[in-house]
Amino acid sequence: MTMTSTSERRLKEKKIGEIINPRLIQAPPTTSVERAVQIMRDNKSAYIVVSDKKRVVGMFTESDLTQKILNKPVDWARPISDFMSEDPVVLRQDDTVGRAVDLMAEQDFYHIPLVNEKQQLVNVLSVRTLVRFLAEFYPGEVYNLPPNPHQIAEQREGG
């Protein structure tokens, strides 16, 4: 078995629950747009998982804000449920990292809510968490190889 196939197998078998960061930003669907923006700003977050009684009902993201609200005559007191992406794709903590990577790449997701066996919200998986995991999983490849091995800097970097 080659090194690559062993690494690929390990990556595909690793469970999401083994790598997640316990940072979940959530709010109910009745939260005003103004309050949602404040929550995102306070938490330095690009998303809010919209949940109702522990059930995921939507995602409110920076994209929703920029595409559906900014520069439009929107009442900022309206609930985020009017602007969120409804019924988002969810994963379970026992799904594999490989599945999450594939789903994020195929669907262009940056955050995916995680649910338990009762379909209750338990966490969120971010692309940032995946990148950190992959950097730890393949440290030599990530940290030691230049983006273009034949590139030569024309001038020194720095001051």
C-alpha positions in Angstrom: 0.0 0.0 0.0 1.4 3.4 -0.9 1.9 6.3 1.4 -0.8 8.3 -0.4 -3.4 5.6 -0.3 -2.7 5.1 3.5 -3.1 8.8 4.1 -6.2 9.0 1.9 -7.8 6.1 3.8 -7.0 7.6 7.2 -8.4 10.9 6.1 -11.6 9.3 4.8 -12.0 7.3 8.0 -11.4 10.2 10.4 -14.6 11.3 12.1 -15.7 15.0 12.1 -16.3 14.8 15.9 -12.6 14.1 16.4 -11.5 17.5 14.8 -14.2 20.0 15.5 -13.7 23.3 17.4 -16.4 23.9 20.0 -17.3 27.3 18.6 -21.0 27.4 17.6 -22.7 30.7 16.8 -26.5 30.2 16.8 -29.6 32.3 17.2 -33.4 31.7 16.8 -35.2 32.6 13.6 -36.9 35.6 15.2 -33.6 37.4 15.8 -33.5 40.7 14.0 -31.1 41.4 11.2 -29.6 44.2 13.3 -29.0 41.8 16.3 -27.7 39.1 14.0 -25.1 41.4 12.6 -24.1 42.4 16.1 -23.7 38.7 17.1 -21.6 38.1 14.0 -19.4 41.1 14.8 -19.0 40.3 18.5 -18.0 36.7 17.7 -15.9 37.6 14.6 -18.1 35.1 12.8 -19.2 34.9 9.1 -22.3 32.8 10.0 -25.1 32.1 12.4 -26.8 28.7 12.6 -30.5 29.5 12.8 -32.0 27.0 15.2 -35.4 26.5 16.7 -35.7 24.2 19.7 -32.4 22.6 18.9 -33.4 22.0 15.3 -31.4 23.5 12.4 -33.8 25.6 10.3 -31.4 27.7 8.4 -28.0 29.5 8.0 -27.5 33.2 8.0 -24.2 34.1 6.5 -22.2 37.1 5.4 -23.3 36.2 1.8 -26.9 36.5 2.9 -26.2 39.9 4.4 -24.3 41.3 1.4 -26.5 39.8 -1.3 -30.0 40.2 0.3 -29.8 43.1 2.7 -27.0 45.7 2.1 -27.7 48.6 -0.2 -31.4 47.6 -0.2 -34.3 49.3 1.6 -34.6 46.6 4.2 -36.0 47.1 7.7 -33.2 45.9 10.0 -35.8 44.9 12.6 -37.0 42.1 10.3 -36.2 38.6 11.4 -33.2 36.7 9.9 -35.6 33.9 8.9 -36.7 36.3 6.1 -33.1 36.2 4.7 -31.5 33.0 5.8 -30.8 30.0 3.6 -33.5 27.5 4.7 -33.0 23.8 5.4 -29.2 23.7 5.1 -27.3 20.5 4.5 -26.2 19.1 7.8 -23.6 16.4 8.8 -23.3 14.2 11.9 -20.3 14.1 14.1 -19.7 10.5 13.0 -19.5 11.5 9.3 -16.0 11.4 7.9 -13.7 14.3 7.3 -13.4 13.1 3.7 -17.2 13.4 3.3 -17.1 16.9 4.7 -14.2 18.0 2.5 -16.1 16.6 -0.6 -19.4 18.3 0.4 -17.7 21.7 1.1 -15.9 21.6 -2.2 -18.9 20.5 -4.3 -21.4 22.9 -2.7 -19.0 25.8 -2.0 -19.9 25.8 1.8 -17.8 27.4 4.4 -19.9 26.2 7.4 -21.9 23.0 7.9 -24.1 22.5 11.0 -23.5 19.2 12.8 -26.4 17.3 14.4 -26.7 14.3 16.6 -28.8 11.1 16.0 -31.9 13.0 17.0 -31.2 15.7 14.4 -30.5 18.2 17.1 -27.9 20.9 16.6 -24.6 20.1 18.4 -21.9 22.1 16.6 -20.7 23.5 13.3 -17.9 22.5 11.1 -16.0 25.3 9.4 -13.7 25.2 6.4 -11.1 26.9 8.7 -11.2 23.9 11.1 -10.8 21.6 8.1 -7.8 23.6 6.8 -6.1 23.5 10.2 -6.7 19.8 10.4 -5.3 19.2 7.0 -2.3 21.3 7.8 -1.7 19.1 10.9 -2.4 15.9 8.9 0.1 16.8 6.1 2.5 19.2 7.9 5.4 18.6 5.5 3.4 19.2 2.4 1.6 22.3 3.8 4.5 24.1 5.5 7.6 23.1 3.6 6.7 23.3 -0.1 6.6 26.7 -1.8 3.5 27.4 -3.9 5.6 27.2 -7.1 8.9 25.3 -6.5 10.5 27.0 -9.6 9.6 30.6 -8.5 12.5 32.9 -7.7 11.9 36.2 -6.0 13.0 39.2 -7.9 13.5 41.2 -4.7 13.8 40.5 -1.0 10.6 40.6 1.0 10.3 42.7 4.1 11.5 46.1 5.2 
